[in-house]
Amino acid sequence: MFTPADPNRQLCWGILGPGAIARSFATGLAQSRSGTLVAVGSRDHGRAAAFADEQAAAGKGQQVRAHGSYEALLADAEVDVVYVATPHTEHARWAIAAAEAGKHLLIEKPMAPSLAIAETVFAAAEHADVFCMEALMYRCHPQTAKLHEVVADGAIGRVVSVETVFSFRSDHDPSSRLYDPERAGGGILDVGGYPVSMARLVAGAAQTQREGGEARWFAEPVGVVGGGHLTPEGVDDWAVASLQFEGGMNAHVATGMGLGMEHICRVYGTGGFIDVPNPWNPCHEWSPAGLVLHRTHRDDEQIAVDTPQLYAAEVDHVAAYVDQRQAPAMSWDDTRGNLAVLDQWRERVGVRYPFE
């Protein structure tokens, strides 16, 4: 279904919302094979200009235009693809506007605060016939593809259980978007999509191993139970969940913004287990990319992988599949399934936003 139409395709990018995540993305964009940053848009022209100057100095030497509004960025004729890096609750609005302007879309995770809102983005992208992908960058990295391959090949036998965690510790700050229900705060929507998506990817690999045939890049749970702790504002500062999949596989996932936990991805099977030491950002010297395969009665095996810059791999993935309008690392149905689980998880914890 997903064959790169032109792996050498070059694209000009615009960044909508020059925040911290946009800065990380721009660093990777400058190291990509296929992408060039040509413009940035902010509601504050000074902020856009400072970001543009910084990226022009650090990038490929090209001039980066600064626009003092999001609308101006979308009207920039040189921009092929827009990276939407606004707060969660603004993603759908500006993604739809970008699609209507004929721009391809890479939308920072989560694509929207709920599946229902995300469907409006997909409808707009389909109507405009533009590429659209949720920016779960680790899904574009070779390490994630290697994990899928090793599980699907049956290296640890039948998969029984998966444990995935992405959590960090932040100080309680009612003024921060993380703690604001109006801006879809809470750990589940901020980083909970990572452990859920990894669990679903492993479940897809396990299904591939059981049934053979074409690789399945995700599977949906048949049951979701969970709990957590709410802040005084009514958003989750930590949460845990158990996902049950067909074939008997269970996944235990955890997330949070108020509780520091070890970042974990471990896959347990009847013949051993796989440890992914750095599942979400496999490009740091302190924790190199790769897998560790532990099998019964055998020495541990280190499985090395290529280590492109994390966001550069995402940029190049978009370019390779832009003509197909979707990409395998995070297809539309994959995003739909992930958001459906996050919706259920929030419901179990008791998080409901005022705009829902």
Beta strands, then each sheet from edge to edge (+ up, - down):
strand 1: 11-16
strand 2: 35-41
strand 3: 65-67
strand 4: 81-84
strand 5: 104-108
strand 6: 132-135
strand 7: 159-167
strand 8: 223-230
strand 9: 236-244
strand 10: 250-256
strand 11: 264-269
strand 12: 272-275
strand 13: 291-295
strand 14: 301-303
sheet 1: 3+ 2+ 1+ 4+ 5+ 6+
sheet 2: 8+ 9- 10+ 7+ 11- 12+ 13- 14+
end
